Amino acid sequence: MSESDAALDLFLHWLREGHGRGFAVKDRGVVVTASDGEFALAASVGSLVPVEDERWDAARERLESQIAEGLPARIALWAPSGAALPSEEPAASEFAETVRQGAVKLGPQERAHLPLPIQILLRKNNSTGGVISATGGLQPHWATFTGRVQGTFDLDSTALHRLPESSDHLEQLIEQIVEVAGEMSDGEVREIETIDAWTVQRLSGDNGCTIFGLPRAATEDIGLTVRRDFRRLLRDVVPALREAEADLRALIVIGYYPRIEMEGATTAIRGYDPMLYSGLDFVCLVADGVVKPLIQTPDHLLPWAKAAQPEA
């Protein structure tokens, strides 16, 4: 199952859960057609950061096959953007087994974070000041340490790509770093054990694995890339959706964000001329296993609601 097929699967589940409409795919193409027996849906799926990297794709396909071997379910693995996929043995096989063990615990459409052990590095530069400068996943939280440490420190958290959703984990990690900092001498470097949270999700189907992710090179200037490629998608795909014989039209875009609340697609689409997406009932972002509507027709104007309204 490709990224596009998996994202479509999640969108159709979102329609079932949110609107009670069970659409089944009839034809897959640039425009996908589906029906719930009463209404027809036309949909298209595109990536906000399309990547053409043969080595990355080959590594991903090998790992997908390893994970899928013997797995009694179809799953999606949302790798944090820029995180390296294990390719050497025995690391790849051990990683595949870890993913399988996490996946078999999930019920239909459930998602959970897979805690992968990592190390972050803390270096004490000197005993003056009271600040920790951070790179990597903890960079947005550097100000949290101000005044809580004695000295000047550098924190290398480049191995950390995604924090768990629970704020408790972040608070405990910050306390651990502060405690370690208080024990250090000038010039000393300490390794701190923590986790990187990858997201594993069960999809419909009996077997297989789809890995969502980006190579590190594709994460450079990702905000600019999203704005450019989102506009391109709207320009290239929406005309075909408008022309489709359907009662409902949807564009699903795949995003690569650590967490859905960190997405930048909403900001991007607000900067476009609304004519670019006029005629669509839904423009939805799929990221980290979550579907978020960016544009949607009000419930009372959807085709099934209009059909239920009495004639004047």
N, C-alpha and C positions, 0 to 999 in steps of 0.2 A: 504494500500500500504506500503510495507516494505521499509527500507532505500535503499536496492538494486534496487527495482523497481522504486523508485523515482529518484535515480541517473541515471538509464538507460533512464528514460523519459527525463531527462535533456540532456543527451548525444545525444539522437536521435534528440532533438530539435536543439542542436548545429550543428549536421550534416545538418539538413535542412537549417539552417540560413547561415552556412559557406560554404556548398558545394551544396546546392540545391537538396539534395537527401532525399526523404521522405520514410524512412524505417519503416515498420510495423512489429511488433513482431509476429512470427509464432509459436514459441515454447519456453517455459521457463524451464530452467534446470540449471545445473552447467554451461553449455554453452548455451546461449540464441541465437536462430536463428531468423533472420529478413530478409525481402526482400523489395526492392523498385520496384518490378515488372521486373527488369532487372538484378540486381545483388543481391547476397546473402551476408549477414553479420553474422559473428559469434562473440559473445561478452560475456564477463564474468565480473562480478562486485564483488569487495571485499573491506573490510574495512581495513584501515591502522592501526586501533587500535581496534581489535575485543574485545568485552567485554562480559563476562558471569556473569551477576549480576541480579539475579531473582527479587530482590526488585526494582532495577532501571527500569527493563523492565516492571514490573507490574505498577509502578507509571507512566511511559511513556504511556503505553496503556490506562490507565484510563484517562489521560489528553488528549490524542488523541481523545478518544471517546467524551469527554466533548466538545472539540473544534469543532469537526465535526458535532455535533448536530445542525441541522438547517442551516448548512453552504452550500450555493448554489455553491460551487466550491471545487476542490481538492487543498490542499495547502501543502507546506512544511514549517516547522518552524525550523530554524537553531539556536538552543540554544547554547550560548557560552560554550566551554568545561569547565567542572567543576562547571557550574552554577546549583544551585539546582532548581528542578522543583517543583512548588507549589503543595502540596498534601492535605493540610488541608483546611477545609471550614471556612469562605467563600472565602478564598484567591484563591483556585483553580477555582471556578466558575467565580470570577471576572476577573481572568487572561484569562480564556477561552473566555469571552465576549470581552475583550480588543483585543485578537488575531483575533476574528471574525470581529470586527469593522475595523481592519486594513486590513484584507484579502479581504473584499468585495469591497474595493476601487481599487484593482489591476486589470489590464487587463491580458489577457493570457500571461503566462510566465514572467510577471513583478515581481520584487522583491523590497522590501523596508525595511527600518529599523523601528522596533517597539520600541519607546522610553519608557522604563520602569523606573519609578522614583526610585532612590536609594539615600543613604546618604554615604558620605565619611567623615572620621574624621581627623581633624588636631589638633595636640597637640604641644604647644610651650614648649620646655624644658628649655631654658634659652635665655638671650639676647645677648650672644656672638656668633660670627660667622655669616654666611649668607648662610645657606643651608637647604634644606628640603630632608630628607630621606624618600623614598616612598616604600610601599609594595602594591602588587596588580596590577591593570590595568594601573596605572600611573607610575609604577616602571621604565619603559624604558625612561621616560621623566623627571626623577629627576634632571638631570643636567640643565634643562631649568630654574630652580628656583635659581641656584647659582648666588649670588650677587644681586638678586632682592628682597631678604627678609632680615630683620635685626633680627638675632637670629638663633637658631637651633631648627628645627621642625621635627616631625614624622608625615607622612601622611599615614593613613590606607585607601587604596582604594581597598580592597579585594572584596568589593561588585561590583566593576566595572570590567566587563569581556570583553566588546567590546565597543570601541568608534565608533561613527558614522564615515562614510567615509569622511565627510567634515572636512577639516583642521580648518575651522572657529570655529567649536564646541570646539576643543581642545584648540585653542588660547583663546577663551572666558573663558573656564574653568580655564586655567592657570592664567588669569588676575583676575578671581574671587578669587582664592586661595591666590594669592599675596595680594590682597586687604584685605581679611580676616586676613591674617597673620600680616599685619601692624596694626591691631586693638587689637591684643591679648597681654595678660600679661603672665609672666612666670607661667608655670603649668596649664594654661587654655586649655580646649579642646572645639573645635567648630565643629558642624555638618554642612556640606556643601551639599546642595541639587543639584543633577545632574541626569543623566540618564544612564542606561545600554541599549545598542542597540542590540536587538535581530532581526534576519532577518526572515521576512515572505515572502513567494514566492508562486505564483499561478502556479499550474501544469495543465496538461491536465486531463480531467475527470470532473465529476459532483459533487462529494462529497467525503470528507475524509480529514484526516490530518496525515502527517508523521513528527515526531519530530526527528531531528538529534541532537545528543548530547552525552556527556560522563559524568559519575559520577566523582566526584572530585578524587577519588582514582586512576582512570585510567589515570589521567593527569600527574602523577608522572613519571619522566624519559620518557616523551612522545617522545622525539627525538630518544632515543635508541629503544623504542618500534616500531616506524615507520620504522627505518632502518631494524630491524629484521623481522617484519611482511611483509614489502614490498618485501624483498628477498624471504620470504616463499611463498607469493602469486605468484611471478614470477616462482618459482620452481615448484609449485603444479598445477598452472592453465594453464600456457603457453603451455605445451605439448598437452593438450586437444584442445586448440584453434588451434594449428598447424595442428592437425589431422582432424579438422572439414572441411566438404565440403562447402567451402565458397570462395567468391571473396575478402572479406575484413575481417580483424580480429582486434578486439579491446579489450583492458583491461581497465576497468574503476575502479579507486580506490577512495574510500571515505575518505576524510581527515577532521580533526576537528581543524580548525585554526580560530582565531578571524577574520582575513581578508585574502583574497587569496594571497596578496603580502607578507604575513608572513609565507607562507607555507614552509615546509622543505622537501617535497617529491622530488623536483628537485635536491637538493643537495644529497639526498639519492641515487637516481637512477644513478647519475653521478659516484658514487663509485662502481657500479656493473660491472661485465663483460657483454659487449653488447650481448654476446651469450645468456644471460638469457632472453632477450626480442626480439631476432631476429625472423623474420617471422611475427611480429605484425605491422599493419599499424598505429595503434594509441595506445598509453598509455596515458590516460587522468585522471587528478585529478578533482574531484568534491568536492568543499568546499565553505561554506557560499553562496550557490546558484549559484556559478560560475563554468564553465567548463574551465579547463586550460590544453592544450595538453603538455605533458612532452616529448613525442616522437611521431613523425608523419611522414608518408611517404610524400615526396614532391608531390605537387598537380599534376604535370605532369606525375607522376608514379602511381597515383590512377587508379583503374580499369576502371572507366568511361572515364578518360582522355586518357588512352591507347587505349580504344575501338574506340575513335574518331579519332585517328591518322591514316593517310593513310598508306596502306601497301606499303612496299618498292618494 
